[in-house]
Amino acid sequence: MTRDYAATEPAREEVDALDGPTLLEFGASWCGHCIAAQPLLERTLGLHPQVRHIKIEDGRGRPLGRSYRVKLWPTLVFLRDGEEVARLVRPTDSGAIAEALGQIDPQT
């Protein structure tokens, strides 16, 4: 699990070209909802070590978040081979995260 938000985001074209399962997490280090979601993410991502976790600091004018129409934090976008398969906004339980991870990483 990635612990820190990346200040520099990848280009949308790079994300679209990723192979395999990827979780994009949009948020901010000071966001209360984002902080509350971290233990849930840690618990569920630990069961999916092959899932790439990209944690992106989002905000006004950030092109990657806008390209995914992110409006609230955290927004979790679950990708398989660069294609969106599932999305969770402000998750409050690990079951929903586990279910979405299962959609992109069915080998567990």
Beta strands, then each sheet from edge to edge (+ up, - down):
strand 1: 21-27
strand 2: 52-57
strand 3: 75-80
strand 4: 83-89
sheet 1: 2+ 1+ 3- 4+
end
